[in-house]
Amino acid sequence: MKKCIRNLFLLSAVTVAAGHAAAETPSAEEMWKIIQQQQQIIESLQQKLATTEKKVDVAEQKVAETQLEVEAAADAIETAQASNHGESWTNKLSIGGYGELHYNSHEGNDQVDFHRFVTYLGYEFTDDVSFFSEIELEHSLAGEGQPGEVELEQAWIEMDITEQHRLRAGLDILPIGIINQTHEPETFYGVERPEVETRIIPSTWWEAGIGLNGELAPGWNYDAVLHSGLSTTTNIRSGRQKVAEANADHPAFTTRIRYTGIPGLEVGGSFQYQSDITAGARAGSNSANLIEGHLDWKHSSGLALRALYARWDLDQQLSIAGDKEQWGYYIEPSYRFVLTAIPGDLGIFARWSELEYGNTKEEERYRIGINYWPIERVAFKFDWASVDDIDANTYADSLNLGLGFSF
């Protein structure tokens, strides 16, 4: 571009000189003056050209600097956008929890208890690796001589192997029954958890282990876990070691199959094998098997039904709990509907259960009541319960109120 401008100026000067020559032939003195004038014009044009070239250089430099600034700004915007879309650690952190307050009146003995307060903490390291934990304070006050405990109920890592299968390792709740894994208080009827899922399945029941879970086919889900076992010579519930310096010489194995292919329906079954339920405390074979089956059905009309059966078969009977066979089942129909006078839903239910967990512990239990949900995750509860101790031929009634929530 610069050469083109210079050539144009020179061509113009030559053209002017040629024009004068064609008009008349000047003398030598006039020719010298013309040459000097043309030289002045050429010098003036060269000065202007140099100035123009300098301005062009400055402009080009400013354009280059502006381009660098634009690129730097674009990089900063991309970094900020990436941070806003999940790169920040705060977006990978999840916090939650639940709590439940109980009032129980049993034959003139009234008691109020903040039964549980639980906090959840989770973290998503990547799209394929995540962490989850649960810490619980029972009975409001823990410490020496106090009624409560502080417990770590969950602390596990889960890794996606494929889109359908995952590996999970750590401290985890076992995949057995209805209540054990999903036990937030607003998710079930009644102030207290079903007795069968407390005595026969000792919910909440967690162990340390490693396992797989996932989907075998559309609607068919599985779990398989190798984990630490129970340690008891007295009764099932007291055998939970809670992964606190637990005996690990005698592992256990749990597997579960569930069908959830129909909306609102879950049908499932679990099997567990304990290699030594006494953890070596007694000689001989002390293996034990637990089988469980359940149905959890919710219809869009508000009708629902829960039913569960669980049974232990032990090689040797436990010293207090007695029988080598311990079993229980319950049936719970319910109906939930939307209120018109006040916000929220109301649910009514009845639960009938029978269980045998010792020579003197064959019981029939009845519980009827209502749940009121002002919002989905808050529930006020009322129920009346009756226990018929068949062997002792005695009855006991209780009135119970509860408040439960999760977040």
N, C-alpha and C positions, 0 to 999 in steps of 0.2 A: 504494500500500500504506500509506504514512504517513497519508494523508487518511482512509482507512478506519478505521485504529486510533483516530485522534482523534475521529471522528464516533461511534464505538462508545462511547468514554468519556463523551462529552457526553450521548448518549442514555441511558446508565445513570444519570447524575446526575439528569436530568429525570424519569426513571421513578421514582426514589426519592422525589423531591420530590412528585410527583403522588400517590404512595401515602400519604404523610403527610397530604396535603390531604384525601384521601378518608376517612381514619380519623376526624379531627375538625378542626374549624376552629381553628387556633392564634391566639393574640393577636398583636399587632404586635411585642411584645418577643420572643415565642417564634419568630415568623417571622424576625426579624432574626438570632436565634441559628442557626436552621436554615440561613439563607442563608450565614452566616459558615462554618458547618461544611461546607456543600456547596462553598464557595469554597476551603476548605482541601483538601478531597478533590480538587477539580479541579486545583489547583496541584500537589498531590502526583502526580496522574496525569500532568500535563504534564511534570513533572521526569523521571518514569520514562520517558515517551515520548521525551523528548529524549535521555536516556541510551541508550535502545534504538536510536534513529536513528543515534546516533554510533557504536554498536557495529556496526550494519549497514554504515555507510560504511567503517569500518575493515576489516570482513570482505571487502567488495566490493573494496577496494584490494588486500588480500592475495591474493584470488583472481586479480585482474588481473596482479599481480606474478608469482604462481606460473605463470600461463599463459605469460607472456613467457619465464620460465626454461625451461619445458618445450619451447617452440618453439626456443629457442637450443640446448638439448641435442639436439633432433631434428636440427637443421641440422648440428651437429657430428658426430653419428652418421652422417648421410648422406654428409658429406665424407669421413669415415674409411672408410666402406664403398666409396665410389668409388675412393679411393686404393688399397684392397686389391684392387680388381678391375681393375687395369691402368693407372691414372693415374700411378702412380709410375714414374719413368724406369728404375728397376732391373728392373721387370717387362717392359720393352720391350727390354732388352739381352740378347743371346745371345752366349755364348762357347764355343768348341770348338777342335778341332785334331786333328792326327795326327802320327805319327812312325814311322820304320822304320830298323832296325839290320841291316846286312848283313855276312856273312862269306863271302868268295869265295876259293876255292882253284883256281887256274888254272895247270896244268903246273908245280907247285912254287912258284908265286908266290902266297903267302897274304896276304890283306888284310882288315882289318876297318874298317868305315866306318859312322858314323851318317849315312846317306845324306840323310835329310830330317827336319826338325822344322818343323811348320806350326801357326800359330795362326789361328783364325777369330774375327772380331768382327762382330756384326750389330746392327742397331737398327731397331725398328719405330716410325717416326714416327707413323703412323696405320694404320688397317686397310687403307688403299689404297697407302701409300707406305712402302718399306722400304729398308734399306741392308745390304750385305754386303761383307766384305773378307777377304783371306787373305794372310798374310805368311809367307815361307818362308826358313829357314836351311838351306843345302845343305852337306853334308860337314863339319858341326859347327863349322868355324872359317873366318871370313871376314876379309878385309883384304888389304893389299898383300903379294903373295908367298904367300898362303894358298890352299888348294884350294877353299874354299867361297865362296858368295855369299849375300847377303841380298837377297831379291826380293819385290816386291809383285806377287802373281799375280792378285788380284781386288780391285776396289774399284768397285762399281756401285750405282746407284739403280734400283729397279724400282717402277713405278706401275701399278696396276690400271686399265685402261681400261673393261672390262666384266668380267663374271664369267668369261668365256672367254678374254680377250685382255689382254696386258700389254705395257708399254713398258719397255725396259731400256737404260740408257746408262751408260757408264763404261769401266773396264778389266775385261774379262771373258774367261773361257775359251771358246774357240770350240766350237760344237756339232758335233763331228766324231768318229766312232768310238765305241768302248765305254769306253776308259780315260780319254780326255782330260778329260771332265767328272766322272766318278766314278772317282777314282784313290786313294782311301784304301786302305792296304795290305791290310787284312783283307777287302776286297771282291773280290780276284782271286787266282788261284793263281800260284805261283812267286815266288821271291825278287825277280826283276827283272821289269819290265813287258814285255809282248810286244814283240819287236824290230820287227815291222811297225808298231806304234803308237809307235815311237821314231824310226825312220829315215824311213819313208814319211810317216806322220802324226807330226810332231815334237812328241809329247806330252812334257810338258805345254805347251800352246800357247795363249797369251793375246794379245789385242790390245785397242786402244782402239776403241770403236765405239758405235753406237746401233742398236737393232733391236726387233723384235716377236716374241713367242712366245705360244703358247696352244693351244687345242683347236679344230679345224675341225669335228669331229663326234665322237661318243662313241668313244673309243679312238684317234682320229687327232690327233696333235700336230704342231705346226710350229714352226720357228725361221727367222728371216730377219734377217741382220745386215750392215750396212755398216761396214767397219772398216779399220784401218791394215793395210799389207801387209808381205810379206817383203822383205828386201834382201840378196841374195847373188849371187855369180858362181861359187861353188864347190860348195856342197851345200845341200840343203833345210834340214837341221837348224840349220846355222849362220846361216841367214837370219832367224831370229827376232830382232826388234829389242827385244822385251820392253818396249816403250813407254818407252824411256829416251832422251829427245831424239830420237825416231824420225823418220825421213823420212816425211812424210805427203803427198807429191806424187802418189803412185800408190796409190790406195785399192784395196781388195779387197772381195769380197762372198761371203757364205756362207749357204746355206739348207739346211734339213734337214726331212725328213718321217719320223715314227715311228708305228708301230702298236703299241699296248699294250692292246688290248681284251680279250685272253685272259690270265687270271692266269698269271704266270710267264714270259710271252713278250714279247720286244721285237724287232721287225723294223724296221730303219731304213736310211736312205740320205742322204748329204750330197753337195752340190756346191759347189765354191769356184772363183771366178774371180779371178786376180791380174792387174791391168792391166799391171804391169811388175815381174817378180820380182827384177830387179836394182836397182830403185828409181832408174833413170836412169843407172846406172853403165856401161851398154853401149848402143851405138847400135842402131837398128832395133827391130823388134817383139820384146818379151821377155815377152809375156803367157804365162800358164800356167793350166791347169785341173786341179783335183783332184776325182776322184769316189771315193766310198766307199760300201760297203754292208755291213751286218752283221746277225747273228742272235744273240740272247742268250736262251736257253731254260732254265728251271729247272722240273723236275717235282717234285710233292709226294713222290715216292718217293726223291728225292735225286739222281736222274740229272740231268745238265745238259750243255748243249752251247753253245759259243761258236764263231762263225766270222766272219771279216772279210776283206774285199778292199778294197784302196786302190790308186789309180793316178794318177800325174802325167803330163800331156802338156804339154811345154814347146815354145815356138816355137824356142828355141835351146838347145842342150845346155850344161850347166854345165861349167866347165873341169876340175874335179876329178871330180865325180860322173859326168861322161861323158854317158850316153844322154839323149836327149830324152824317152824314155819310162822312167819309174821306177815300179815296182809291187811289191806284196807281198800275201800272204794267209796266214792261219793257221786251223787247225782245232783245237779244244780240247774233247774230251769229259772229263767228270769224274763222280765219284760221292761224295756226302757222306752220312754216317750218324751216328747217335747212339751213343756209346760206353756200355757197361754197367759196365765195371770201374772207370773213372774218369769224372769229370764232363766234359762237353763233347762236341764233334763232331770227327770225323776225315774228311778229304776226300782222295781220290786223283785224280790228273789226268795227262794226257799232252797235249803240244802239239807239233804239227808245223807248221812254217812254211817258206815259200820267199819270197825277195825278191831283187830286182835293183835296186840303186841306184847303179850305176856300171859302167864297162867291166870292171873287175876285181872287182866286188862282187856276183856272183851266188851266193847262199848257200842252203843247206838247213839248217834248225835243228830239233833235237829236244830236248824237255825233258820229263822225267817227275819226279813228286815227290808230296809229301803236304803238307797243311795241317792243323794241329791248333788248334781254337778252344776253349779252356777256357771262355770266355764269348763272346758274339756279337761284341764289338768288340776282341778280342785274338786274334792269330793267330801261332803258331809255324810256320815254314816250312822245308822241306828239299826240294832238288831236285838232279838231275844233268842237265847240259846238254851237247849236242854240236853243233859247228858244222862243216859241210862246205862249204868254199870250193871251189865247182865249178870255177871258172876256174883257180885255183892248184893244185887237186887236193890240198888239205891238210885235215887234221882237227884240231880242238881241243876238248878236254873240260874241264869245270869242275864242281866240287862247291860248292854254295851253301847257306848257312843264313841264316835271317832271322827277325826279330821285328817285328811291325807292330801298331799300335793306333790307335784314334781315340776321341774323346770329345766 
